Amino acid sequence: MPTRVYLDWNATTPLRPEARAAMLAAWELIGNPSSVHAEGREARRLVEDARAALAAAVGGLPRNVVFTSAGTEANALALSPGLRGPAGGPVERLLVSAVEHASVLSGGRFPAEKIGHIGVTRAGVVDLDHLKTQLMDGPSALVSIMAANNETGALQPVAEAAQIVHEAGGLLHIDAIQALGKMPFNINAIGADLATFSAHKIGGPKGVGALVVAEGIAGLEPVLRGGGQELSRRAGTENVAGIAGFGAAVKAALQALPEDAERMATLRDRLENGIRTIAGATIFSDDVARLSNTTLFTARGLKAETAVIGFDLEGVAVSSGSACSSGKVQPSHVLSAMGYDPAVAQGAVRLSLGWSTEPEDINKALEAWRKLGNTLLRG
């Protein structure tokens, strides 16, 4: 079977060898991490080692890391009415940027009438002036802005947003799921109050996420109630093997970050230069800072569903946007928020690179695009 090229790393990543080894070792343990005997303590040690690894990677404290079943659950846990900081009252409403992931746009546990939206520029960057206006018009707010967009790769001004939000007496949640392992991220340097992460975006297993809460934030209400796991913030026996894999993946990703980011930026630029030469393709958000691994493009008349199938038949795995919405034939809400008409938004194709992407993979992707551009867009 011909070798395939995987260019959908923003959807999910291969399991890192370090994560696989950690999980295999964890599966050999029989103890429940909440048990006090030796077997339970051995399992607990793996959970706490992973908790410490993630906390160190993002500038948090281990006691403020809550493991969940996925990034979606972590976002739902973070978006909780009643959160309060050291000096402020409880938040009463939620403001989210218009380009957030579906799990944030859904609003967590805020009622629909308490959810507002923040506009973005044509380049897909949060409009800070609109944020200021929104904060002035109502009670204390929890604001949710992603660090890096999962479709365009555009980096958001989260540090500037944190200052604006705090001056208005609010709190800031950052969905950092696409940022971890691809760019430096520190909740203290940014001023974030809550941040969410997902293991399978950095080479860990699917089915494990985490919420990191800044020191002094109170009022977090659990989504799942029952036992006292995760300091009573998330009931249910911890996924020991998955969490161990998450911790190992964090360490490996952070160690390789500088080299991987530079190499992927070089490959991405070569990919985009090649894409532009065919059918007058347009690269979205190419005039702002982006993740080094992400390209979202379209060409006049292109249909994303057809293009994704065409790439797949040529042995190249790409996507039409967020993997969580890939089964739906509808325009990208991100591009719609950026002001593009539905015809353009329906034709966007995303290619995302990873640590094992090679120059030969870029060559194959460009060869596939040449064929598609000359057939799908003919006439």
HULIN-V69474 format. One line per field, one symbol per residue. burial: b if it has 9 or more other ideal C-beta (glycine too) atoms within 8 Angstrom, else e. A space follows every 10 residues. Layout:
burial: ???
This chain:
burial: eeeebbbbbb bebebbebbb bbbebbeebe bebebeeebb bbbbebbbbb bbbbbebbeb ebebbbbbeb bbbbbbbbbb bebbbeebeb bbbbbbbbbb bbbbbebbbb eeebbbebbb bebbbbbbeb bbebbeebeb bbbbbbbbbb bbbbbbbbbe bbbbbbebeb bbbbbbbbbb bbbebebeeb bbbbbbbbbb bbbbbebbbb bbbbeebebb ebeeeeeebb eeebbeebbb bbbbbbbbbb bbbbebbeeb bbebbebbeb bbebbbebee bebbbeebeb bbbbbbbbbe ebbbebbbeb bbebbbbbbb bbbebbeeee ebbbbbbbee eeebbbbbbb bbbbeebeee bbebbbbbbb bbbeebbee
